[in-house]
Amino acid sequence: MSLCIRIALAATLTAVPWVVCALPQPGSGQAAPRVERKTCRAVDAVTLVYSAAGTGEPARVFVHGGLADRSFFDGQLRAFAGRHRVVVLDLAGHGESGTDRKKWGIPEFGGDIKAVVEAERLERVILFGNSLGGPAAVEAALLLPGRVIGVVGIDTFQDLGRPATPEDRQQQADATRKRAEAFRQDFAGSMKAMVGMLFHPDADPRVIGEAERRMLHTSPEVPPAILAGLAAYDYTQTARRLTVPLRAINGDIYPTDVAAIRKVKADFDAVIMKHMGHYPMLERPDEFNRHVAALVQALGR
């Protein structure tokens, strides 16, 4: 199943900080790092909102998936800000970030990530991207040579490099347009249907309900615009240009074709979390965080 189908289903910048809260640091006797809510401007002047906490390199920047927001990574702020700089952002059209964008697509989202990294003056960064946040992180890495030392997808890249015929691409484009129209006609119902397909049938209904609740905060005008921008995107060609390591922490609800991916990116490797859906940071955060820590240690050498 292609990236677009899963998503369809499924400088001159200034930063203005102010304190939101101090998250507790489980198991630590030290004071929790201060979490700041910050803003900066994307290249097209859309206001981007993000949260940042902690110090230490390599910095970890977490990018949510389509129609989600930065709150999906609250657990990573709590877990890692005691030893690293941790940044979680709302892409344009999501969460608190602006919606006044003229052109929507993965390259534009990559530019959003670049804007935040530059606003934070981060020098050594590992980018983590869930779903469409993964390809967006690849785009950002290409825009930030010398700063990004690795890209880690979170339940994404499963079919990177898998050959697609013109008929396959047409079917994908048609399905994406159909999903966009469904969101126009019934936003809440389409969101519920999409979220339900991103979890195993026996997943905790409280987690599913919470994911849906957060995603329903997305402006109804945004999903059709984003889906239209995804229809023709080819993330395989972008990934071929990536010069830093590419990794993934994936669930098994969609199979990851490691052999095919290595034809595009020879050093690719993936951790597959068994019986896991699209949002491992929500379903099993402790296990997910252990995988994150191990990858940071390996990529930071």
C-alpha positions as CSV (number, residue, x, y, z in Angstrom):
1,M,0.0,0.0,0.0
2,S,1.5,3.3,-1.1
3,L,2.3,6.3,1.1
4,C,-0.4,8.3,-0.5
5,I,-3.0,5.6,0.0
6,R,-2.1,5.1,3.7
7,I,-2.2,8.9,4.2
8,A,-5.5,9.1,2.3
9,L,-6.8,6.4,4.5
10,A,-5.2,6.6,7.0
11,A,17.4,32.9,8.3
12,T,14.9,35.6,8.6
13,L,12.9,33.5,10.9
14,T,12.2,34.7,14.5
15,A,11.2,32.6,17.4
16,V,9.0,33.9,20.2
17,P,9.2,31.7,23.3
18,W,7.0,31.6,26.3
19,V,6.6,29.0,29.0
20,V,3.7,26.6,28.9
21,C,4.4,24.0,31.6
22,A,7.1,21.9,33.2
23,L,6.5,18.2,32.4
24,P,7.3,15.7,35.1
25,Q,10.3,13.5,34.4
26,P,9.4,9.9,35.5
27,G,11.9,8.2,37.7
28,S,14.1,11.3,38.2
29,G,14.8,13.2,41.3
30,Q,15.7,16.3,39.2
31,A,13.5,19.1,38.3
32,A,11.6,18.6,35.1
33,P,12.9,20.6,32.1
34,R,11.0,23.7,31.2
35,V,8.8,23.2,28.1
36,E,8.4,26.3,25.9
37,R,5.8,27.0,23.3
38,K,7.4,28.8,20.4
39,T,6.6,30.2,17.0
40,C,8.4,30.8,13.8
41,R,7.6,31.5,10.2
42,A,7.7,29.1,7.3
43,V,9.2,30.3,4.0
44,D,5.7,31.2,2.8
45,A,5.1,33.2,6.0
46,V,2.7,30.6,7.6
47,T,3.0,30.7,11.4
48,L,4.4,27.4,12.8
49,V,3.9,26.5,16.5
50,Y,6.2,24.1,18.3
51,S,7.3,23.0,21.8
52,A,10.9,22.6,22.9
53,A,12.6,21.5,26.1
54,G,15.9,20.3,27.4
55,T,19.5,20.6,26.2
56,G,22.1,18.3,24.7
57,E,23.0,16.9,21.3
58,P,22.0,15.3,19.1
59,A,18.7,17.1,19.2
60,R,15.6,15.0,18.6
61,V,12.9,16.6,16.4
62,F,9.6,14.7,16.2
63,V,7.2,15.3,13.3
64,H,3.6,14.1,13.4
65,G,1.7,12.4,10.6
66,G,-1.1,13.7,8.5
67,L,-4.0,15.3,10.4
68,A,-2.3,14.7,13.7
69,D,-0.4,17.3,15.8
70,R,2.6,17.7,18.1
71,S,0.7,16.4,21.1
72,F,1.2,12.9,19.7
73,F,4.8,13.2,20.9
74,D,4.1,14.5,24.5
75,G,5.5,11.3,25.8
76,Q,8.9,11.9,24.1
77,L,9.2,15.4,25.6
78,R,8.7,13.8,29.0
79,A,11.1,10.9,28.4
80,F,14.0,12.6,26.6
81,A,14.2,16.3,27.5
82,G,16.3,15.5,30.6
83,R,19.3,14.7,28.4
84,H,18.6,16.1,24.9
85,R,17.1,19.1,23.2
86,V,13.7,17.8,22.1
87,V,11.5,19.6,19.7
88,V,7.9,18.7,18.6
89,L,6.2,20.8,16.0
90,D,2.9,21.3,14.3
91,L,3.2,21.3,10.6
92,A,1.2,23.9,8.7
93,G,-2.5,23.1,8.7
94,H,-2.2,21.0,11.9
95,G,-2.5,21.7,15.6
96,E,-1.9,25.4,16.4
97,S,0.0,26.2,13.2
98,G,-1.5,28.4,10.5
99,T,-3.7,27.2,7.7
100,D,-3.1,30.0,5.2
101,R,-1.0,28.1,2.8
102,K,-1.4,28.3,-0.9
103,K,0.5,25.1,-1.9
104,W,0.4,21.9,0.1
105,G,2.7,19.0,-0.2
106,I,5.6,17.0,1.3
107,P,8.3,19.4,0.1
108,E,6.4,22.3,1.8
109,F,6.2,20.3,5.0
110,G,9.9,19.6,4.8
111,G,10.4,23.4,4.6
112,D,8.4,23.7,7.8
113,I,10.8,21.3,9.6
114,K,13.8,23.3,8.3
115,A,12.3,26.5,9.5
116,V,11.9,25.1,13.1
117,V,15.4,23.6,13.1
118,E,16.9,26.9,12.0
119,A,14.8,28.9,14.4
120,E,16.2,26.7,17.2
121,R,19.8,26.9,15.9
122,L,20.2,23.2,16.1
123,E,23.5,21.9,14.8
124,R,23.3,18.1,15.2
125,V,19.8,16.7,14.7
126,I,18.0,13.4,14.3
127,L,14.6,13.8,12.6
128,F,11.8,11.4,13.6
129,G,8.7,11.5,11.3
130,N,5.5,9.6,11.6
131,S,3.6,8.6,8.5
132,L,3.8,11.6,6.0
133,G,6.2,13.2,8.6
134,G,8.8,10.6,7.5
135,P,9.0,11.7,3.8
136,A,8.8,15.3,5.1
137,A,11.8,14.7,7.3
138,V,13.7,13.4,4.3
139,E,12.9,16.6,2.4
140,A,14.1,18.6,5.5
141,A,17.3,16.6,5.7
142,L,18.1,17.5,2.1
143,L,17.5,21.2,3.0
144,L,19.8,21.0,6.1
145,P,23.1,19.5,4.9
146,G,25.6,19.1,7.7
147,R,23.0,19.4,10.4
148,V,20.8,16.3,10.1
149,I,22.7,13.1,11.0
150,G,19.9,10.7,10.5
151,V,16.2,10.3,9.6
152,V,14.0,7.8,11.4
153,G,10.5,7.0,10.0
154,I,7.7,6.0,12.4
155,D,5.4,3.6,10.6
156,T,6.3,4.8,7.2
157,F,8.6,4.0,4.2
158,Q,7.1,0.4,4.1
159,D,6.9,0.4,0.3
160,L,9.8,2.7,-0.5
161,G,11.3,1.5,-3.8
162,R,8.5,-0.9,-4.7
163,P,7.9,-0.6,-8.4
164,A,4.6,1.0,-9.5
165,T,3.1,0.8,-12.9
166,P,1.3,3.8,-14.5
167,E,-1.9,2.0,-13.7
168,D,-0.9,1.7,-10.0
169,R,-0.1,5.4,-9.9
170,Q,-3.5,6.2,-11.5
171,Q,-5.3,4.0,-9.0
172,Q,-3.5,5.7,-6.2
173,A,-4.3,9.2,-7.5
174,D,-8.0,8.2,-8.0
175,A,-8.2,6.8,-4.4
176,T,-6.6,9.9,-3.0
177,R,-9.1,12.2,-4.8
178,K,-11.9,10.0,-3.6
179,R,-10.8,10.2,0.0
180,A,-10.4,14.0,-0.3
181,E,-14.0,14.2,-1.5
182,A,-15.2,12.1,1.4
183,F,-13.6,14.5,3.8
184,R,-15.4,17.4,2.1
185,Q,-18.7,15.6,2.4
186,D,-18.4,14.1,5.9
187,F,-15.4,15.3,7.8
188,A,-16.1,13.6,11.2
189,G,-17.2,10.4,9.6
190,S,-14.2,10.2,7.3
191,M,-11.9,10.9,10.2
192,K,-13.4,8.1,12.3
193,A,-13.2,5.7,9.4
194,M,-9.6,6.6,8.7
195,V,-8.4,6.4,12.3
196,G,-10.1,3.0,12.7
197,M,-8.0,1.5,9.9
198,L,-4.7,2.6,11.5
199,F,-5.0,0.2,14.5
200,H,-5.3,-3.5,15.0
201,P,-8.9,-4.6,15.7
202,D,-8.1,-5.4,19.4
203,A,-6.2,-2.1,20.1
204,D,-7.2,-0.2,23.3
205,P,-10.4,1.7,22.4
206,R,-9.3,4.5,24.7
207,V,-6.1,5.1,22.6
208,I,-8.1,5.0,19.4
209,G,-10.7,7.4,20.8
210,E,-8.0,9.8,22.0
211,A,-6.2,9.8,18.6
212,E,-9.5,10.5,16.9
213,R,-10.4,13.3,19.3
214,R,-7.1,15.1,18.7
215,M,-7.3,14.7,14.9
216,L,-10.8,16.1,14.8
217,H,-9.3,19.4,15.9
218,T,-7.9,19.7,12.3
219,S,-9.6,22.3,10.2
220,P,-12.0,20.6,7.8
221,E,-10.6,22.6,4.9
222,V,-7.1,21.2,5.4
223,P,-7.4,17.4,4.6
224,P,-8.7,17.8,1.0
225,A,-5.9,20.3,0.3
226,I,-3.2,18.1,1.7
227,L,-4.5,15.0,-0.1
228,A,-4.6,16.9,-3.4
229,G,-0.9,17.8,-2.8
230,L,0.0,14.1,-2.2
231,A,-1.5,12.6,-5.3
232,A,1.6,13.0,-7.6
233,Y,4.4,12.8,-5.0
234,D,7.2,10.3,-5.5
235,Y,9.1,9.9,-2.3
236,T,11.4,7.2,-3.8
237,Q,13.3,9.7,-5.9
238,T,13.7,12.0,-3.0
239,A,15.0,9.2,-0.7
240,R,17.6,8.3,-3.3
241,R,19.2,11.7,-2.8
242,L,19.5,11.3,1.0
243,T,23.1,11.0,2.2
244,V,22.5,10.4,5.9
245,P,21.3,7.1,7.4
246,L,17.6,6.1,7.0
247,R,15.9,4.0,9.7
248,A,12.4,3.1,10.7
249,I,10.4,2.1,13.8
250,N,7.3,0.4,12.2
251,G,4.3,-1.4,13.3
252,D,3.2,-4.6,11.5
253,I,-0.3,-3.5,10.4
254,Y,1.4,-2.7,7.0
255,P,4.4,-5.0,6.0
256,T,7.8,-3.3,5.6
257,D,9.6,-4.5,2.4
258,V,13.2,-4.1,3.7
259,A,14.8,-5.7,0.6
260,A,13.0,-3.3,-1.7
261,I,13.9,-0.3,0.4
262,R,17.6,-1.3,0.4
263,K,17.6,-1.0,-3.4
264,V,16.9,2.6,-2.8
265,K,18.8,3.2,0.4
266,A,21.4,0.4,0.9
267,D,21.9,1.2,4.7
268,F,18.2,1.1,5.5
269,D,17.2,-0.9,8.6
270,A,13.9,-1.1,10.5
271,V,12.7,-2.2,13.9
272,I,9.3,-3.9,13.6
273,M,7.1,-3.7,16.6
274,K,4.9,-6.8,16.7
275,H,1.1,-6.3,16.8
276,M,1.5,-2.6,16.5
277,G,-0.5,-0.1,14.5
278,H,0.3,3.3,13.1
279,Y,1.0,5.2,16.3
280,P,3.5,3.2,18.4
281,M,4.2,6.3,20.5
282,L,0.6,6.2,21.7
283,E,0.0,2.5,22.0
284,R,3.2,1.3,23.7
285,P,5.2,4.5,24.5
286,D,7.8,2.8,26.8
287,E,8.8,0.2,24.2
288,F,8.8,2.8,21.5
289,N,11.0,5.1,23.6
290,R,13.6,2.3,24.1
291,H,13.8,1.9,20.3
292,V,14.2,5.7,19.9
293,A,17.0,5.8,22.5
294,A,18.9,2.9,20.9
295,L,18.7,4.5,17.5
296,V,19.9,7.8,18.8
297,Q,22.8,6.1,20.4
298,A,23.7,4.3,17.2
299,L,23.3,7.3,14.9
300,G,25.0,9.7,17.3
301,R,28.3,7.8,17.2
